[in-house]
Amino acid sequence: MRRFIGLSASAIVGLIILATVCQADEKKISLDKVPKEVMESVKARFPGAEISSVEKETEDGEVVYDFELKHEGRKYEMDIKADGTITEIEKEVAAKDVPESVTNALKAKYPNATIKEVMEVNKVKGKEEKPDHYEITIVTADNKKLEVEVSLDGKNVKGGKAESDKQ
């Protein structure tokens, strides 16, 4: 039993260290620190967009720039590799426009939760964007703000990551 407790404690400490290291890979940067190729990709896809923030991250050993922006009144997020390749575009979607299967799945897992924001996550290959899933921010009945990932058909609901954990 003592050995199990010791191993559990070690595992928890390891996870805390891993989480800290992963967060250290994300940092906000100013627009003047963004490579030219990356900015050109943003401007080509969303001309005239208002960029609210940029984070430089490392994903799978590769540098990725995560943009938050507004274009023509709609919120977007983009992931762009250092060479300017766009890999993902998230676009804000009105809750009323989300498929009923998705909202029903959310209601089943989080009864009495309120939807605060819906982002349609699109994977990008070349110039083609393909919807992949939804990232939905909710406030639960016990007033916790969570980000939940839901498949396009509503059959898979995962996450429940607290918004404060994302920072």
C-alpha positions as CSV (number, residue, x, y, z in Angstrom):
1,M,0.0,0.0,0.0
2,R,2.8,2.4,0.9
3,R,4.5,1.7,-2.5
4,F,1.2,2.5,-4.3
5,I,0.9,5.8,-2.4
6,G,4.5,6.6,-3.2
7,L,4.0,5.8,-6.9
8,S,0.8,7.9,-7.0
9,A,2.5,10.8,-5.4
10,S,5.3,10.6,-7.9
11,A,2.9,10.4,-10.8
12,I,1.0,13.5,-9.6
13,V,4.3,15.5,-9.2
14,G,5.3,14.3,-12.7
15,L,2.0,15.5,-14.2
16,I,2.4,18.9,-12.5
17,I,5.9,19.3,-13.8
18,L,4.7,18.2,-17.3
19,A,1.8,20.7,-17.2
20,T,4.2,23.5,-16.2
21,V,6.6,22.6,-19.0
22,C,3.9,22.5,-21.6
23,Q,2.5,25.9,-20.5
24,A,6.1,27.3,-20.7
25,D,6.0,26.6,-24.4
26,E,3.1,29.1,-24.9
27,K,3.9,32.8,-24.7
28,K,2.2,35.9,-26.0
29,I,4.2,37.9,-28.5
30,S,3.9,41.2,-30.2
31,L,3.0,41.5,-33.9
32,D,6.5,42.8,-34.7
33,K,7.9,39.4,-33.5
34,V,5.8,37.4,-36.0
35,P,7.7,36.1,-39.0
36,K,6.8,37.8,-42.3
37,E,5.6,34.5,-43.9
38,V,3.1,34.0,-41.1
39,M,1.7,37.6,-41.2
40,E,1.4,37.2,-45.0
41,S,-0.8,34.1,-44.5
42,V,-3.0,35.9,-42.0
43,K,-3.4,38.9,-44.3
44,A,-4.1,36.8,-47.4
45,R,-6.8,34.8,-45.6
46,F,-8.4,37.6,-43.6
47,P,-7.6,40.9,-45.3
48,G,-8.2,43.9,-42.9
49,A,-8.6,41.6,-39.9
50,E,-8.2,43.1,-36.4
51,I,-5.6,40.9,-34.6
52,S,-6.2,40.8,-30.8
53,S,-3.5,38.5,-29.7
54,V,-0.7,36.1,-30.9
55,E,0.9,33.3,-29.0
56,K,4.0,31.4,-30.1
57,E,3.7,27.7,-29.1
58,T,5.5,24.5,-29.7
59,E,3.3,21.6,-30.9
60,D,4.8,18.2,-31.6
61,G,8.2,19.8,-31.7
62,E,7.2,22.4,-34.2
63,V,6.7,26.2,-33.7
64,V,3.1,27.3,-34.3
65,Y,1.6,30.8,-34.1
66,D,-1.9,31.0,-32.5
67,F,-3.8,34.1,-33.6
68,E,-7.0,35.5,-32.2
69,L,-8.7,38.0,-34.5
70,K,-11.9,39.6,-35.8
71,H,-12.8,39.7,-39.4
72,E,-16.0,41.3,-40.7
73,G,-17.6,41.1,-37.2
74,R,-16.8,37.5,-36.6
75,K,-14.2,36.0,-34.2
76,Y,-11.6,33.7,-35.6
77,E,-8.6,31.8,-34.3
78,M,-5.8,30.5,-36.5
79,D,-2.8,28.1,-36.1
80,I,0.0,28.8,-38.5
81,K,3.4,27.1,-38.8
82,A,6.5,29.3,-38.9
83,D,6.7,28.8,-42.7
84,G,3.3,30.4,-43.2
85,T,1.3,27.2,-43.6
86,I,-2.2,27.5,-42.1
87,T,-3.1,24.3,-40.3
88,E,-6.3,25.2,-38.5
89,I,-9.0,27.9,-38.5
90,E,-11.6,28.2,-35.8
91,K,-14.6,30.4,-36.6
92,E,-17.3,31.7,-34.3
93,V,-20.7,30.2,-34.8
94,A,-24.0,31.4,-33.3
95,A,-25.4,28.8,-30.9
96,K,-28.6,28.7,-32.8
97,D,-26.7,27.5,-35.9
98,V,-25.1,24.5,-34.2
99,P,-26.7,21.2,-35.2
100,E,-29.4,19.9,-32.8
101,S,-27.4,16.6,-32.3
102,V,-24.5,18.7,-30.9
103,T,-26.7,20.7,-28.5
104,N,-28.5,17.6,-27.4
105,A,-25.2,15.8,-26.6
106,L,-24.1,18.8,-24.5
107,K,-27.4,18.9,-22.6
108,A,-27.2,15.2,-21.9
109,K,-23.6,15.5,-20.4
110,Y,-24.0,19.0,-18.9
111,P,-27.7,19.5,-17.9
112,N,-28.7,23.1,-17.3
113,A,-25.5,24.4,-18.8
114,T,-25.5,27.6,-20.7
115,I,-23.6,27.9,-24.0
116,K,-21.4,31.0,-24.0
117,E,-19.3,30.6,-27.2
118,V,-19.2,28.1,-30.1
119,M,-16.1,27.8,-32.4
120,E,-16.2,25.5,-35.4
121,V,-12.7,24.0,-35.7
122,N,-11.6,23.5,-39.3
123,K,-8.5,21.6,-40.4
124,V,-6.7,23.3,-43.3
125,K,-4.9,21.6,-46.2
126,G,-3.8,24.0,-48.9
127,K,-6.7,26.3,-49.5
128,E,-9.3,23.8,-48.4
129,E,-11.0,24.1,-44.9
130,K,-12.8,21.0,-43.6
131,P,-14.9,21.2,-40.4
132,D,-13.5,18.8,-37.8
133,H,-15.3,19.5,-34.5
134,Y,-16.7,22.2,-32.3
135,E,-15.1,23.8,-29.3
136,I,-17.9,25.0,-27.1
137,T,-17.5,27.2,-24.0
138,I,-20.2,26.6,-21.4
139,V,-21.1,27.6,-17.9
140,T,-22.4,24.6,-15.9
141,A,-25.3,24.6,-13.5
142,D,-22.7,25.0,-10.6
143,N,-21.3,28.1,-12.4
144,K,-18.0,26.5,-13.7
145,K,-16.8,27.8,-17.1
146,L,-15.6,24.9,-19.2
147,E,-14.4,24.3,-22.8
148,V,-15.9,21.2,-24.3
149,E,-15.0,19.5,-27.6
150,V,-17.9,18.0,-29.5
151,S,-17.8,16.0,-32.7
152,L,-19.7,17.3,-35.7
153,D,-22.4,14.7,-35.3
154,G,-22.6,15.1,-31.5
155,K,-21.7,11.5,-30.8
156,N,-18.4,12.4,-28.9
157,V,-18.2,14.9,-26.1
158,K,-14.9,15.3,-24.4
159,G,-13.0,17.9,-22.4
160,G,-14.6,19.9,-19.8
161,K,-11.3,21.8,-19.4
162,A,-11.8,24.8,-17.1
163,E,-11.2,28.0,-19.0
164,S,-8.8,29.1,-16.1
165,D,-6.7,26.0,-16.9
166,K,-6.1,27.2,-20.4
167,Q,-4.2,30.3,-19.3
